[in-house]
Amino acid sequence: MAEIDFGAPDQFGMHHFYVAVPPGARDAIRIFEDYGFDGDETLQETTICRVTLARELWTQIRDDARRDFNTRLKSKKRSTGAWKVGNVQLDRFLGRELCVLAWAAELASPDQCAVICQKWLALRPEERWWLYSKTASEAGLEDQAGRGWRKALYCALSDGTNVRVAPKKKPRRKKKSAETFEPSLFDFTENGDI
């Protein structure tokens, strides 16, 4: 199956997320979950806005998310993406992870975003997916900022008293031998979805 942007399926009507990036430099971005048609084109497509994020905060978090997503996509030999004006599509699992980051950052100051990104990067994808499911079920809509798990994400990821934010470095790649192979959750998901 062909992919676009950040590993999103190119097939019409598939479940994915997208980030609406407006052309105005000060305009807020919005992250949507598009449930698609679930294989039945006679059904109405369902799209939900999960979060609206101030452009200043988006600018603080977008590069860390892009690097993390692209590193993982490359490791699976899948298409990589870049943030650009318009609708940037993401694989449904990466979209969930981006929502967790955006929800944590939506109440933050620009200075807190560096700590939030570091703590988000320290989470395993499976942990991010779990946090998404807990948060989306209780306070996952655009107008529910500062409630329940959404507020908890901000509190947990923005508390940086014990976190040192290191300067950004390019990760070194290590060659894996057959003896050191450890399967990840991706090896057990259907179609290698992320």
N, C-alpha and C positions, 0 to 999 in steps of 0.2 A: 504494500500500500504506500502511495506517495505521501510525503509530509511537507508541511510548510511552517515557516517561522520557527517556533520552539517545539518541534516534534509533533505538531498538531496534525491530525489526519486531514488529508486533502479531499477526502470523500464527503460529498454533500450530506448534511443531516446528522453528522456524528457528534457525540458529546465532546465538548472542549471548553476552554476558557479563552477569553480575549481581553486585551488591555486596550481601551480606547484612549489614544494619545492625541489630544487636539493640537492644532497648529499654533495656537497662542502660547507664548512662553510662560505666561502666568496662569493659564487655565489648568484646572484640576484634571487628573486622570481618573478613569473609572475602570474597575475590573468586573467583568461579567462572566457568569457561568451560563453556557448555552447547552442545554440538555439534548438538543437535536431532536430527531424524530423517532429514535429508538427502533429503527428498522421499518417503521410504518409511516409512509409519506402522507397518509390521509389524516394523521394526527396534527394538531397545531404545535408548532415549535415553542418550547418554553425557554425563556432567557431571563435570568435574574441578575440584577446589579448587586454585587457583594460588598463593594466598598468604593467610596469616592475619596481620593487622597490629594491633598494640596500638592501642587507642582514642586514646591520647595522640598517637601519630604520625599516625593517620588525621586527627585534628582539625587537625594542622599542614599537611597536604597537600590536603585535600578542596576547599577554596575555590579554590585555583589551578587544580586540575583542572576544577572546575565552570565557572569563568569561561572557560577555554580552550575546553572542549568546546562550551559554549553560544554563544560567539562564532562558532565555525566552523559550528555547526548553523544559526544564524540566517542566516549568509551564504549558505547553501544552501537557505534557506526550509524548514527541517525543524524538527520539534518539539524543544523544549529541556527540560531536566530540572533536578531538585533532589535533593539527598541527603535521604532521610527514613527513618524506621524501617521495616524490612521489606526486601524484595528490590527493589533499584533496578536496572533493566535498562539495558544499554548496547549500542549498535551494536558489532558484532564488532571493528571496527578501533579504536574508542575504548576498548574493553575491553583490547585489547592494549597500548595506550598507557598506560592506568591501571596495568596490571601492571608495566610498566617503572618507573613512578614509585613504586609500592608496594614493588617489589623493592629499589630503591635506598634507600628509607626504612626498611625493616624492621630494619636494624642500626644506624640512626642515632640520635643524641640529638635531642631536640626542637630544639635550637639549630641542628643541621646541616640540619634539614628545610628551612629557608628557602633555604639555598644549593642544596640538591638541587632544590627547586622552580624556582629561577631557571635552573639549568642544564637542567632538563627542558623548561622553557618555551622555551629557546633552540634546542632540537632541532626539526627539521622533522618532520611526521607520518611521512614515509617513513623517516626515521632511527629513529624510535621503533618502527616496525613491524619494521625489520630487527633492532634490538636485541631485540625480543620473540622473533622467530623463533630467533635464536641462543641466547637464554637458555632459552626453553621446551624446546628440543630437548635441552639438557644438564641443566638444573636447574630445570625449570618446575613442579614439584609443591610442595605446601604444606610438606612436611617437608624441603625441600632448601635451606634458607636458608644463606647463607655459602659456597656452592659455585660454582666455575667462573665463568661469565658473570654469575651473580647477584651474586657477591662483587665482580666487576669493575664492575658498575653502581654499587654503593655506593661503591667507591673513586673511580671517575671523576666521579660527580656530587656527592659530598660534599666533595671537596677544594676549599675555597673561599678559598685564600690570595690568589688574584687576582680574586676576585669581590666586587663591592660590591653588597649587597642594597639596592636602592632601595625607598623607601616605595611602597606600592601606589597606582597612579593609574588612573583610568578612561581607557581608550584612546579617542582621538579617531578619528572615522570620516572617511575621505577619499572623495570622489567619484571614481570611476574613469571615465575617458573611454575611448572606443573605441581611441584611439591607445596608451594605456598598459596595455591588457589583456595579462596574461601568463597563459597557461593553467597550471593546477596539475595535479597527479596526479589530483585528484578529477574533472577534466573527462574523464579517460580511463578511469575505473573503470566497471564495469557498474552500471547503475541509480543512479549517483551515490553509491554507498556511501562512507562515510567511513573 
